[in-house]
């Protein structure tokens, strides 16, 4: 991010951005939890405080068990959760929801529900 772009960020945002960059350089990642909700499916939740109205984007695809995708010849499949039991390994697959813009614009839900990012207590 160039200096000009950084000037529009508030002090807290600059500190958060710098913290993330330093963590990535050291091979560390923010604490996240993968949670399943019957209506929404799998979601990623922060295990630490994130200020309200913070927009977070990530490589967004469908998640599925690895054993269901063994015959998948796609080259964009990514490991989400690796366990000792192959029946429990999760992968991210680029099948239906491969465009992150669909998530930002809320076009991935048929009903147009709004999703808010918040930490559950």
C-alpha positions in Angstrom: 0.0 0.0 0.0 1.5 3.3 -1.0 2.0 6.3 1.3 -0.8 8.2 -0.3 -3.3 5.3 0.3 -2.2 5.0 3.9 -3.0 8.7 4.7 -6.8 8.0 4.4 -6.6 5.3 7.1 -7.2 6.3 10.7 -4.5 5.5 13.3 -6.2 2.3 14.5 -6.5 1.0 11.0 -2.8 1.7 10.2 -1.8 -0.1 13.4 -4.0 -3.1 12.5 -2.6 -3.2 8.9 1.0 -3.0 10.2 0.3 -5.8 12.8 -1.1 -8.0 10.1 1.9 -7.4 7.8 4.3 -8.2 10.6 2.4 -11.4 11.6 2.4 -12.6 8.0 6.2 -12.0 7.7 6.7 -14.1 10.8 4.4 -16.9 9.6 1.8 -16.1 12.2 -1.9 -15.7 11.5 -4.8 -14.0 13.4 -6.8 -16.4 15.5 -9.8 -17.6 13.5 -12.5 -20.3 14.2 -14.4 -22.2 11.5 -18.0 -22.6 12.7 -20.9 -24.3 11.1 -24.4 -22.8 11.3 -27.3 -24.9 9.9 -28.8 -21.9 7.9 -25.6 -20.2 6.8 -23.2 -23.1 6.5 -19.5 -22.8 7.4 -18.3 -19.4 8.5 -15.1 -18.0 9.8 -15.2 -16.1 13.0 -12.5 -14.1 14.7 -11.4 -15.4 18.1 -10.2 -11.9 19.0 -11.8 -8.5 19.0 -12.4 -6.8 15.6 -13.8 -3.3 15.6 -17.4 -2.8 14.2 -17.7 -2.1 10.5 -14.4 -3.6 9.7 -14.5 -5.1 6.2 -12.6 -8.4 5.8 -12.1 -10.2 2.5 -10.5 -13.5 1.8 -10.2 -16.3 -0.8 -13.9 -17.3 -0.7 -15.1 -20.6 -2.2 -17.3 -23.6 -1.2 -16.0 -25.8 1.6 -16.4 -29.5 1.5 -14.9 -32.7 2.9 -11.7 -33.8 1.0 -13.1 -37.4 0.4 -16.0 -35.8 -1.5 -13.6 -34.0 -3.8 -10.9 -36.6 -4.5 -12.0 -36.9 -8.1 -12.0 -33.1 -8.5 -9.3 -32.1 -11.1 -9.5 -28.4 -10.4 -6.2 -26.7 -9.7 -7.6 -24.1 -7.3 -8.6 -26.4 -4.5 -7.1 -25.3 -1.2 -6.7 -27.0 2.1 -8.8 -25.4 4.8 -8.5 -27.9 7.7 -6.1 -30.9 7.8 -6.6 -33.6 10.4 -5.3 -37.1 10.9 -8.7 -38.5 9.7 -9.2 -38.0 5.9 -12.9 -38.1 6.4 -12.7 -34.9 8.4 -10.3 -32.9 6.2 -11.8 -29.8 4.7 -10.9 -28.2 1.4 -12.1 -25.0 -0.3 -13.4 -25.7 -3.8 -13.9 -23.2 -6.7 -17.2 -24.6 -7.9 -20.2 -22.3 -7.3 -19.1 -19.3 -5.4 -15.8 -18.5 -6.9 -16.1 -14.7 -7.3 -15.4 -12.7 -4.1 -17.3 -9.8 -5.6 -20.5 -11.8 -5.2 -19.9 -12.0 -1.5 -19.0 -8.3 -1.1 -22.1 -7.3 -3.1 -24.3 -9.9 -1.3 -25.2 -11.7 -4.5 -24.5 -15.1 -3.1 -27.8 -15.4 -1.2 -31.1 -15.9 -3.0 -32.9 -13.8 -0.4 -30.5 -10.9 -0.3 -29.9 -11.2 3.4 -27.3 -8.9 4.9 -24.4 -10.5 6.7 -22.6 -8.7 9.4 -19.2 -9.6 10.8 -19.2 -9.8 14.6 -17.8 -12.0 17.3 -20.2 -14.3 19.1 -19.9 -14.3 22.9 
